[in-house]
Amino acid sequence: MSVPPTMPTARAGFFSSLFDLNFSRVVTTRVVKWLYLIVIVLVAIGLIGYIVTAIISGSVVAIILAVIIGPLVALLYIIMARIFFEVLVAIFRILETNREIAFLERQQLNHMQGGAPQPVAPPPPPAA
C-alpha cells in the first residue's frame, strides 16, 4: 500500500498572500510571532512608563505599587496575549488540516473511481 500524496500547495510570497483577494492562502500563521513580539515590547514599554510615572509622582506608595503590581499586570497581559495567539494559530492549523483531509479524500475517491492520478507538487517547506 502506498502512502497518499500530500496536498499540493504553492507557498506564495508574503505580499502575494497578503493581497490574495480569494483568501486561498493564509497569512496569519506567518505574522503571529511578530504580532506577539510587538505585544511583548508594548507591554514592556507600558510597564516602564508606569514605573517612571510613579517615580516622578514622588509618592512612596505609588512607587511600591508600580514596582510590585506593575510587573504582575504586565505578566497577565502577556499571558492573555499568548493564549489568544495560540488559539488563533490552532484555528488556522485546523483549517490547514481540514484542507489536506479534503484533498486526500478527493484523491482516494478519484482513485476508487478509476480516474487518472492527479499530479502532486512537492510538499511545501516547513513554516518558519
C-alpha positions, 0 to 999 in steps of 0.5 A: 500500500502506498502512502497518499500524496500530500496536498499540493500547495504553492507557498506564495510570497508574503505580499502575494498572500497578503493581497490574495483577494480569494483568501486561498492562502493564509497569512496569519500563521506567518505574522503571529510571532511578530504580532506577539513580539510587538505585544511583548515590547508594548507591554514592556514599554507600558510597564516602564512608563508606569514605573517612571510615572510613579517615580516622578509622582514622588509618592512612596506608595505609588512607587511600591505599587508600580514596582510590585503590581506593575510587573504582575499586570504586565505578566497577565497581559502577556499571558492573555496575549499568548493564549489568544495567539495560540488559539488563533494559530490552532484555528488556522492549523485546523483549517490547514488540516481540514484542507489536506483531509479534503484533498486526500479524500478527493484523491482516494475517491478519484482513485476508487473511481478509476480516474487518472492520478492527479499530479502532486507538487512537492510538499511545501517547506516547513513554516518558519 
